[in-house]
């Protein structure tokens, strides 16, 4: 099981297995049930264009780039039931446990690269504090102002 974090993927180039660069990672798309569904890709053209790339269409995550099998892999629009980590400002929201304990501000997410399951959240208390990794086996509840995660064994 290989884990990925958004902070390491952001800005990473996306290539076809033929070596053609198709864009860079700009954001993560997350379903309402808390699964990473894909990557938001910015393509360089006359104007920057954003597209959605499903996790299933990625053949490999490398240390210096992400590869897709075919140039024809469908780059489409964001699914209607998805939100973006940075665009929808999930980063920086306060995380709470289901028992009402304040866990910190969301700084990053750890997810399984093939399945998209978020298994941990990296939080911070502010600019100069150390970050903390909080594991959760249950999908989060994403509200308008906060994110509620289960931190207790179920």
GUDRENMAR-440594 format. One record per residue: residue in one letter; z, y, x of N, C-alpha, C, O in turn. Coordinates in Angstrom, 1 decimal. Atoms other than C-alpha are relative to their C-alpha. Layout:
N
<"a", <Z, Y, X>, <Z, Y, X>, <Z, Y, X>, <Z, Y, X>>
...
This chain:
154
<"x", <0.0, -1.2, 0.8>, <0.0, 0.0, 0.0>, <0.0, 1.2, 0.9>, <0.9, 1.4, 1.7>>
<"x", <0.1, -1.3, -0.8>, <-1.1, 3.3, 1.6>, <0.3, 1.1, -0.9>, <-0.2, 1.3, -2.0>>
<"x", <-0.4, -1.2, 0.7>, <0.5, 6.5, 0.5>, <-0.7, 1.2, 0.5>, <-1.0, 1.3, 1.7>>
<"x", <0.6, -1.3, -0.3>, <-1.1, 9.9, 0.5>, <0.8, 1.1, -0.5>, <1.5, 0.9, -1.5>>
<"x", <-0.6, -1.2, 0.5>, <0.2, 13.4, 0.1>, <-1.1, 1.0, -0.2>, <-2.1, 1.0, 0.5>>
<"x", <1.0, -1.0, 0.3>, <-1.7, 16.3, -1.4>, <-0.1, 0.9, 1.2>, <-1.2, 1.4, 1.6>>
<"x", <0.0, -0.9, -1.1>, <-0.7, 18.5, 1.6>, <-0.9, -0.4, 1.1>, <-1.5, 0.4, 1.8>>
<"x", <0.9, 0.5, -1.1>, <-2.6, 16.2, 4.0>, <-1.4, -0.1, -0.5>, <-2.3, -0.1, 0.4>>
<"x", <1.3, 0.1, 0.5>, <-5.6, 15.9, 1.7>, <-0.7, 1.4, -0.1>, <-1.9, 1.5, 0.0>>
<"x", <0.6, -1.3, 0.4>, <-6.1, 19.6, 0.9>, <-0.8, 0.5, 1.2>, <-0.4, 0.6, 2.4>>
<"x", <0.9, -0.5, -1.0>, <-9.1, 21.0, 2.8>, <-0.8, -1.1, 0.8>, <-1.6, -0.8, 1.6>>
<"x", <0.6, 1.1, -0.7>, <-10.2, 17.6, 4.0>, <-1.5, -0.2, -0.5>, <-1.7, 0.0, -1.7>>
<"x", <1.4, 0.1, 0.4>, <-14.0, 17.1, 4.0>, <-0.3, -1.4, -0.7>, <0.4, -2.4, -0.5>>
<"x", <0.4, 1.2, 0.7>, <-15.7, 14.6, 1.7>, <-1.4, -0.4, 0.4>, <-2.3, 0.5, 0.4>>
<"x", <1.3, 0.4, -0.5>, <-18.7, 12.6, 3.0>, <-0.5, -1.2, -0.8>, <0.3, -2.0, -1.3>>
<"x", <0.5, 1.3, 0.4>, <-21.0, 9.9, 1.8>, <0.0, -0.9, 1.1>, <0.2, -0.5, 2.3>>
<"x", <0.0, 1.0, -1.1>, <-21.2, 6.7, 3.8>, <-1.3, 0.2, 0.8>, <-1.4, -0.5, 1.8>>
<"x", <1.2, -0.3, -0.7>, <-24.6, 8.0, 4.9>, <0.2, 1.2, 1.0>, <-0.7, 1.6, 1.7>>
<"x", <-0.4, -1.1, -0.9>, <-22.8, 10.9, 6.7>, <-0.3, 1.4, -0.6>, <-0.2, 2.4, 0.2>>
<"x", <0.2, -1.3, 0.6>, <-23.7, 13.7, 4.3>, <1.3, 0.6, -0.6>, <2.0, 0.0, -1.3>>
<"x", <-1.2, -0.6, 0.5>, <-20.9, 16.2, 3.6>, <-0.3, 0.6, -1.4>, <-1.3, 1.3, -1.6>>
<"x", <0.2, -0.5, 1.4>, <-20.5, 17.0, -0.1>, <0.9, 1.0, -0.4>, <0.8, 1.7, -1.5>>
<"x", <-1.0, -1.0, 0.3>, <-17.5, 19.3, -0.1>, <1.3, -0.2, 0.7>, <1.4, -1.1, 1.6>>
<"x", <-1.4, 0.1, -0.5>, <-13.8, 19.7, 0.6>, <1.0, -0.2, -1.2>, <0.7, 0.3, -2.3>>
<"x", <-1.0, 0.2, 1.0>, <-10.7, 18.7, -1.3>, <0.7, 1.4, -0.2>, <1.2, 2.0, 0.7>>
<"x", <-0.6, -1.3, 0.4>, <-9.3, 21.7, -3.2>, <1.3, -0.2, -0.8>, <2.2, 0.6, -0.7>>
<"x", <-1.2, 0.2, 0.9>, <-6.8, 20.2, -5.7>, <0.1, -1.5, -0.4>, <-0.9, -2.2, -0.1>>
<"x", <-0.1, 1.3, 0.6>, <-5.5, 17.0, -7.3>, <0.0, 0.1, -1.5>, <0.6, 1.1, -2.0>>
<"x", <-0.1, 0.0, 1.5>, <-6.0, 16.2, -10.9>, <1.0, -1.1, -0.4>, <1.0, -2.2, 0.1>>
<"x", <-1.0, 0.8, 0.4>, <-3.1, 14.6, -12.6>, <0.0, -0.2, -1.5>, <-0.1, 0.8, -2.3>>
<"x", <0.0, 0.2, 1.5>, <-3.0, 13.0, -16.1>, <1.3, 0.4, -0.6>, <2.3, 0.6, 0.1>>
<"x", <-1.3, -0.3, 0.7>, <-0.4, 13.8, -18.7>, <1.0, -1.1, 0.2>, <2.2, -0.8, 0.1>>
<"x", <-1.0, 1.1, -0.3>, <1.2, 10.4, -17.9>, <0.4, 0.0, 1.4>, <1.2, -0.9, 1.8>>
<"x", <-0.5, -0.1, -1.3>, <1.7, 11.5, -14.3>, <-0.7, -0.8, 1.0>, <-0.2, -1.1, 2.1>>
<"x", <0.8, 0.8, -1.0>, <-1.1, 9.5, -12.6>, <-1.0, 1.0, 0.7>, <-1.5, 1.9, 0.0>>
<"x", <1.1, -0.7, -0.6>, <-3.4, 11.0, -10.0>, <-1.3, -0.6, -0.4>, <-1.5, -1.8, -0.2>>
<"x", <1.2, 0.6, 0.6>, <-6.8, 10.6, -11.6>, <-1.2, 0.3, 1.0>, <-2.2, -0.4, 0.9>>
<"x", <1.1, -0.3, -0.9>, <-9.0, 12.2, -8.9>, <0.3, 1.3, 0.8>, <1.4, 1.8, 0.8>>
<"x", <-0.1, -1.2, -0.8>, <-9.7, 15.1, -6.6>, <-0.9, 1.1, -0.5>, <-2.0, 0.8, -1.0>>
<"x", <0.9, -1.1, 0.3>, <-11.1, 18.5, -7.3>, <-0.6, 0.4, 1.3>, <0.0, 0.7, 2.3>>
<"x", <0.8, -0.2, -1.2>, <-13.9, 19.1, -4.8>, <-0.7, 1.4, -0.1>, <-1.2, 1.7, -1.2>>
<"x", <0.8, -1.2, -0.1>, <-15.3, 22.5, -3.8>, <-1.2, -0.3, 0.8>, <-1.2, -0.8, 2.0>>
<"x", <1.3, 0.2, -0.7>, <-19.0, 22.3, -2.9>, <-0.4, 1.4, 0.5>, <-0.4, 2.4, -0.2>>
<"x", <0.5, -1.2, -0.5>, <-20.4, 24.9, -0.6>, <-1.4, 0.2, -0.4>, <-2.3, -0.7, -0.2>>
<"x", <1.3, -0.3, 0.4>, <-23.4, 26.5, -2.1>, <-0.1, 1.6, 0.0>, <0.8, 2.2, 0.7>>
<"x", <0.0, -1.4, 0.1>, <-24.4, 30.1, -2.8>, <1.3, 0.5, -0.5>, <1.9, 1.5, -0.1>>
<"x", <-1.3, -0.3, 0.6>, <-21.4, 30.2, -5.0>, <0.8, -1.3, 0.1>, <0.3, -2.4, 0.0>>
<"x", <-0.9, 1.2, 0.0>, <-18.4, 27.8, -4.7>, <0.0, -0.6, -1.4>, <0.2, 0.1, -2.4>>
<"x", <-0.1, 0.7, 1.3>, <-18.5, 25.2, -7.4>, <1.0, -1.1, 0.2>, <1.1, -1.8, 1.2>>
<"x", <-1.0, 1.0, 0.0>, <-15.7, 22.9, -8.3>, <-0.4, -1.2, -0.9>, <-0.9, -1.0, -2.0>>
<"x", <0.3, 1.2, 0.7>, <-16.2, 19.3, -9.4>, <1.2, -1.0, 0.1>, <2.0, -0.9, 1.0>>
<"x", <-1.0, 1.1, 0.0>, <-14.0, 16.3, -10.2>, <-0.6, -1.3, 0.5>, <-1.7, -1.7, 0.1>>
<"x", <0.4, 1.3, -0.6>, <-14.2, 13.1, -8.2>, <1.1, -1.0, -0.3>, <2.2, -0.8, 0.1>>
<"x", <-1.0, 1.0, 0.4>, <-12.5, 10.1, -9.7>, <0.5, -0.8, 1.2>, <-0.2, -1.0, 2.2>>
<"x", <-0.5, 0.9, -1.1>, <-10.2, 8.0, -7.4>, <-0.8, -1.2, 0.2>, <-1.0, -1.7, 1.3>>
<"x", <0.8, 1.3, -0.1>, <-12.3, 4.9, -8.2>, <-1.3, 0.2, 0.8>, <-1.8, -0.8, 1.3>>
<"x", <1.2, -0.2, -0.7>, <-15.3, 6.5, -6.6>, <0.1, 0.2, 1.5>, <-0.9, 0.4, 2.2>>
<"x", <-0.3, -0.2, -1.5>, <-13.6, 6.9, -3.2>, <0.0, -1.3, 0.6>, <0.7, -2.2, 0.2>>
<"x", <0.0, 1.3, -0.7>, <-14.4, 4.1, -0.8>, <1.1, -0.1, 1.1>, <1.6, -1.1, 1.3>>
<"x", <-1.0, 0.1, -1.0>, <-12.0, 5.1, 1.9>, <0.6, 1.4, 0.3>, <-0.1, 2.4, 0.2>>
<"x", <-0.6, -1.2, -0.5>, <-9.5, 7.8, 3.0>, <0.2, -0.2, 1.5>, <0.9, -1.1, 1.9>>
<"x", <-0.2, 0.1, -1.4>, <-9.7, 8.4, 6.7>, <0.9, 1.1, 0.5>, <1.3, 2.0, -0.3>>
<"x", <-0.9, -1.1, -0.5>, <-7.6, 10.6, 9.0>, <-0.7, 1.3, 0.1>, <0.0, 2.4, 0.0>>
<"x", <0.7, -1.3, -0.1>, <-10.3, 13.2, 9.2>, <-1.0, 0.2, -1.1>, <-1.7, 1.3, -1.0>>
<"x", <0.9, -0.1, 1.1>, <-12.3, 12.7, 6.1>, <0.1, -1.1, -1.1>, <0.7, -2.1, -0.8>>
<"x", <0.0, 0.9, 1.1>, <-12.8, 11.0, 2.8>, <-1.4, -0.4, -0.3>, <-2.3, 0.4, -0.2>>
<"x", <1.4, 0.5, 0.1>, <-15.8, 8.8, 2.1>, <-0.2, -0.6, -1.4>, <0.7, -1.2, -2.0>>
<"x", <0.4, 0.5, 1.2>, <-17.6, 8.0, -1.1>, <-1.2, -0.9, 0.3>, <-1.9, -0.6, 1.2>>
<"x", <1.1, 1.0, -0.3>, <-20.1, 5.1, -1.4>, <-1.4, 0.7, -0.1>, <-2.2, 0.5, 0.8>>
<"x", <1.4, -0.5, 0.3>, <-23.1, 7.0, -2.9>, <0.1, 1.5, -0.2>, <1.1, 2.1, -0.7>>
<"x", <0.1, -1.4, 0.3>, <-24.2, 10.5, -3.0>, <0.0, 0.2, -1.5>, <0.3, 1.3, -2.0>>
<"x", <0.1, -0.1, 1.5>, <-24.8, 9.8, -6.7>, <1.3, -0.3, -0.7>, <1.3, -0.4, -1.9>>
<"x", <-1.3, 0.1, 0.6>, <-21.1, 9.2, -7.3>, <0.1, 1.2, -1.0>, <-0.1, 2.3, -0.6>>
<"x", <-0.1, -1.1, 1.0>, <-20.5, 11.2, -10.5>, <1.0, 1.0, 0.3>, <2.2, 0.8, 0.2>>
<"x", <-0.9, -1.2, -0.1>, <-19.1, 14.6, -9.7>, <-0.1, 0.7, -1.3>, <-1.1, 1.2, -1.7>>
<"x", <0.0, -0.5, 1.3>, <-18.1, 15.8, -13.1>, <1.0, 1.1, -0.2>, <1.6, 1.7, 0.7>>
<"x", <-1.0, -1.0, 0.4>, <-15.9, 18.1, -15.0>, <1.4, -0.6, -0.1>, <1.5, -1.9, -0.2>>
<"x", <-1.4, 0.5, 0.1>, <-12.1, 17.8, -15.1>, <0.2, -0.7, -1.3>, <-0.3, -0.1, -2.4>>
<"x", <-0.4, 0.6, 1.3>, <-10.9, 15.4, -17.8>, <0.9, 1.0, -0.8>, <1.7, 1.7, -0.2>>
<"x", <-0.7, -1.0, 0.8>, <-9.5, 17.4, -20.7>, <1.5, -0.2, 0.0>, <2.2, 0.8, -0.2>>
<"x", <-1.5, 0.3, 0.0>, <-6.1, 15.7, -20.5>, <0.6, 0.0, 1.4>, <1.7, -0.5, 1.6>>
<"x", <-0.6, -0.1, -1.4>, <-5.6, 16.4, -16.8>, <0.4, 1.4, 0.3>, <-0.1, 2.4, -0.3>>
<"x", <-0.4, -1.3, -0.5>, <-3.9, 19.2, -15.0>, <-0.1, 0.0, 1.5>, <-0.2, -1.1, 2.1>>
<"x", <0.2, -0.1, -1.5>, <-4.3, 20.4, -11.4>, <1.4, 0.4, 0.6>, <2.1, 1.2, 0.1>>
<"x", <-1.2, -0.2, -0.7>, <-1.5, 20.5, -8.9>, <0.2, 1.5, 0.3>, <1.3, 2.1, 0.1>>
<"x", <-0.1, -1.5, -0.3>, <-2.2, 24.1, -7.7>, <-0.5, 0.9, -1.0>, <0.1, 1.9, -1.3>>
<"x", <0.6, -0.9, 1.0>, <-4.4, 25.6, -10.4>, <0.9, 0.1, -1.1>, <1.1, 1.3, -1.6>>
<"x", <-1.0, -0.1, 1.1>, <-1.9, 24.8, -13.1>, <1.4, 0.2, 0.5>, <2.3, 0.2, -0.3>>
<"x", <-1.3, -0.4, -0.6>, <0.9, 25.8, -10.8>, <1.1, -1.0, -0.1>, <2.2, -0.6, -0.4>>
<"x", <-1.0, 1.0, 0.0>, <2.7, 22.5, -10.8>, <0.9, 0.2, 1.3>, <2.1, 0.0, 1.3>>
<"x", <-0.7, -0.2, -1.3>, <3.6, 23.2, -7.1>, <0.8, 1.3, -0.2>, <0.4, 2.3, -0.7>>
<"x", <-0.9, -1.1, 0.2>, <6.6, 25.5, -7.1>, <0.8, 0.0, -1.2>, <1.7, 0.8, -1.4>>
<"x", <-0.8, 0.1, 1.2>, <7.9, 24.4, -10.5>, <1.3, -0.7, 0.4>, <1.4, -1.5, 1.3>>
<"x", <-1.3, 0.7, -0.3>, <11.6, 23.3, -10.6>, <-0.1, -1.4, -0.6>, <-0.5, -1.7, -1.7>>
<"x", <-0.1, 1.4, 0.4>, <12.2, 19.6, -10.7>, <1.5, -0.2, -0.5>, <2.4, 0.2, 0.2>>
<"x", <-1.3, 0.4, 0.5>, <15.1, 18.3, -12.8>, <0.0, -1.5, -0.2>, <-1.0, -2.1, -0.5>>
<"x", <-0.2, 1.4, 0.4>, <16.5, 14.8, -13.3>, <0.2, 0.0, -1.5>, <0.4, 1.0, -2.1>>
<"x", <-0.2, 0.1, 1.5>, <16.7, 13.5, -16.8>, <1.4, 0.2, -0.4>, <1.7, 0.4, -1.6>>
<"x", <-1.4, -0.3, 0.2>, <20.4, 14.1, -16.5>, <0.4, 1.4, 0.1>, <1.5, 1.9, 0.0>>
<"x", <-0.2, -1.4, 0.0>, <19.9, 17.8, -16.1>, <0.4, 0.5, 1.4>, <0.7, 1.7, 1.6>>
<"x", <-0.4, -0.4, -1.4>, <20.5, 17.9, -12.3>, <-1.3, 0.7, 0.6>, <-2.4, 0.2, 0.6>>
<"x", <1.1, -0.7, -0.6>, <18.4, 20.5, -10.5>, <-0.3, -0.6, 1.4>, <0.6, -0.8, 2.2>>
<"x", <0.4, 0.7, -1.2>, <16.4, 18.8, -7.7>, <-0.7, 0.8, 1.0>, <-0.8, 0.4, 2.2>>
<"x", <0.7, -0.9, -1.0>, <14.5, 21.7, -6.1>, <-1.4, 0.3, -0.5>, <-1.8, -0.2, -1.6>>
<"x", <1.3, -0.4, 0.3>, <11.1, 23.2, -6.2>, <-1.1, -1.0, 0.5>, <-1.0, -1.4, 1.6>>
<"x", <1.0, 0.9, -0.4>, <8.1, 20.9, -6.1>, <-0.9, 0.5, 1.1>, <-1.5, 1.6, 1.0>>
<"x", <0.7, -0.4, -1.1>, <6.4, 21.1, -2.8>, <-1.2, -0.9, 0.3>, <-2.2, -0.4, 0.8>>
<"x", <1.1, 0.9, -0.2>, <4.2, 18.0, -2.6>, <0.3, -1.3, -0.8>, <1.4, -1.5, -1.3>>
<"x", <-0.2, 1.3, 0.7>, <3.6, 14.6, -4.2>, <-0.5, -1.1, 0.9>, <-1.5, -0.9, 1.7>>
<"x", <0.4, 1.2, -0.7>, <3.3, 11.1, -2.7>, <-0.6, -0.9, -1.0>, <0.0, -1.2, -2.0>>
<"x", <0.6, 0.9, 0.9>, <0.9, 8.7, -4.4>, <-0.7, -1.1, 0.7>, <-1.1, -1.0, 1.9>>
<"x", <0.7, 1.2, -0.5>, <-0.7, 5.3, -3.9>, <-1.5, 0.4, -0.1>, <-2.0, 0.7, -1.2>>
<"x", <1.4, -0.5, 0.0>, <-4.3, 6.1, -2.9>, <-0.9, -0.8, -0.9>, <-1.9, -0.2, -1.4>>
<"x", <0.9, 0.7, 0.9>, <-6.0, 3.3, -4.9>, <0.4, 0.1, -1.4>, <-0.5, 0.2, -2.3>>
<"x", <-0.5, 0.0, 1.4>, <-3.9, 3.3, -8.0>, <0.3, 1.4, -0.6>, <0.2, 1.6, -1.8>>
<"x", <-0.3, -1.3, 0.5>, <-3.0, 7.0, -8.2>, <1.4, 0.2, -0.5>, <1.7, 1.3, -1.0>>
<"x", <-1.3, -0.1, 0.5>, <0.6, 6.3, -9.0>, <0.8, 0.9, 0.9>, <1.0, 0.7, 2.1>>
<"x", <-0.9, -0.9, -0.7>, <2.9, 9.1, -8.0>, <1.4, -0.7, 0.1>, <2.0, -1.1, -0.9>>
<"x", <-1.3, 0.8, -0.2>, <6.0, 7.4, -6.4>, <1.1, 0.9, 0.5>, <2.3, 0.5, 0.5>>
<"x", <-1.0, -0.9, -0.5>, <7.8, 10.4, -4.9>, <-0.4, 1.4, -0.1>, <-1.6, 1.7, -0.1>>
<"x", <0.2, -1.5, 0.0>, <8.1, 14.2, -5.0>, <0.8, 0.6, 1.1>, <1.9, 0.3, 1.4>>
<"x", <-0.7, -0.7, -1.1>, <8.9, 16.4, -2.1>, <0.4, 1.4, -0.5>, <-0.4, 2.1, -1.1>>
<"x", <-0.5, -1.2, 0.5>, <11.1, 19.3, -3.0>, <0.6, 0.9, 1.1>, <0.9, 0.4, 2.2>>
<"x", <-0.7, -0.9, -0.9>, <12.6, 22.3, -1.3>, <0.9, 1.0, -0.8>, <0.6, 1.2, -2.0>>
<"x", <-0.9, -1.0, 0.7>, <15.4, 24.8, -2.1>, <-0.5, 1.4, 0.2>, <0.0, 2.4, -0.4>>
<"x", <0.5, -1.4, -0.4>, <13.5, 27.8, -0.6>, <-0.8, 0.0, 1.2>, <-1.1, -1.1, 1.8>>
<"x", <0.8, -0.2, -1.2>, <11.6, 29.2, 2.3>, <0.5, -0.7, 1.3>, <-0.3, -1.3, 2.0>>
<"x", <-0.5, 0.4, -1.3>, <13.9, 28.2, 5.1>, <0.9, -1.3, -0.1>, <1.6, -1.6, 0.9>>
<"x", <-0.8, 1.2, 0.2>, <15.5, 25.0, 3.8>, <-0.9, -1.2, 0.3>, <-2.1, -1.2, 0.2>>
<"x", <0.7, 1.2, -0.3>, <14.5, 21.5, 4.7>, <-0.5, -0.6, -1.3>, <0.1, -0.4, -2.4>>
<"x", <0.5, 0.7, 1.2>, <12.5, 19.4, 2.2>, <0.7, -1.3, -0.2>, <1.2, -1.9, 0.7>>
<"x", <-0.6, 1.3, 0.4>, <13.8, 16.4, 0.4>, <-1.0, -0.8, -0.8>, <-1.8, -0.3, -1.6>>
<"x", <0.9, 0.9, 0.8>, <11.8, 13.4, -0.9>, <0.8, -0.7, -1.0>, <1.8, -1.4, -0.7>>
<"x", <-0.6, 0.6, 1.1>, <12.8, 12.2, -4.3>, <-0.9, -1.1, -0.6>, <-2.0, -0.8, -1.0>>
<"x", <0.8, 1.1, 0.5>, <11.6, 8.7, -5.4>, <0.2, -0.1, -1.5>, <1.3, 0.2, -2.0>>
<"x", <-0.1, 0.2, 1.5>, <10.8, 8.0, -9.1>, <-0.9, -1.1, -0.4>, <-2.1, -1.2, 0.1>>
<"x", <0.8, 1.2, 0.4>, <9.6, 4.8, -10.7>, <-0.7, 0.3, -1.4>, <-1.5, -0.5, -1.8>>
<"x", <0.5, -0.3, 1.4>, <8.8, 6.5, -14.1>, <-0.9, 1.2, 0.1>, <-0.7, 2.0, 1.0>>
<"x", <0.9, -1.2, 0.1>, <6.1, 9.0, -15.0>, <0.8, 1.2, -0.3>, <1.9, 1.1, -1.0>>
<"x", <-0.8, -1.2, 0.3>, <7.3, 12.6, -15.1>, <-0.3, 0.6, -1.3>, <-1.3, 0.2, -2.0>>
<"x", <0.3, -0.8, 1.2>, <7.6, 14.8, -18.1>, <-0.2, 1.4, 0.4>, <0.6, 2.1, 1.0>>
<"x", <0.4, -1.3, -0.5>, <5.7, 18.0, -17.3>, <0.1, 1.0, -1.2>, <-0.6, 0.9, -2.2>>
<"x", <-0.2, -1.1, 1.0>, <6.9, 21.0, -19.3>, <-0.7, 1.3, 0.4>, <-1.2, 1.3, 1.5>>
<"x", <0.6, -1.3, -0.3>, <5.7, 24.6, -19.4>, <0.7, 0.6, 1.3>, <0.0, 1.2, 2.1>>
<"x", <-0.7, -0.6, -1.1>, <8.4, 25.6, -16.9>, <0.6, -0.9, 1.0>, <0.9, -0.5, 2.1>>
<"x", <-0.7, 0.9, -0.9>, <9.9, 22.5, -15.4>, <-0.7, -1.4, 0.0>, <-1.6, -1.6, -0.9>>
<"x", <0.5, 1.4, -0.1>, <9.1, 18.9, -14.4>, <1.3, -0.9, 0.0>, <2.2, -0.6, 0.8>>
<"x", <-1.2, 0.9, 0.1>, <11.6, 16.2, -15.4>, <-0.4, -1.4, 0.5>, <-1.3, -2.0, 0.0>>
<"x", <0.3, 1.3, -0.6>, <11.7, 13.0, -13.3>, <1.2, -0.9, -0.1>, <2.3, -0.4, -0.2>>
<"x", <-1.1, 1.0, 0.0>, <13.7, 9.8, -13.5>, <0.3, -0.4, 1.4>, <-0.5, -0.9, 2.1>>
<"x", <-0.4, 0.3, -1.4>, <15.7, 9.3, -10.4>, <1.0, -1.2, 0.0>, <1.5, -1.5, 1.0>>
<"x", <-0.9, 1.1, 0.1>, <17.9, 6.5, -11.7>, <-0.7, -1.3, -0.3>, <-1.8, -1.3, -1.0>>
<"x", <0.7, 1.3, 0.2>, <17.0, 2.8, -11.8>, <0.0, -0.3, -1.5>, <0.9, 0.0, -2.3>>
<"x", <0.2, 0.3, 1.4>, <15.6, 1.8, -15.2>, <-0.1, -1.5, -0.3>, <-0.3, -1.9, -1.4>>
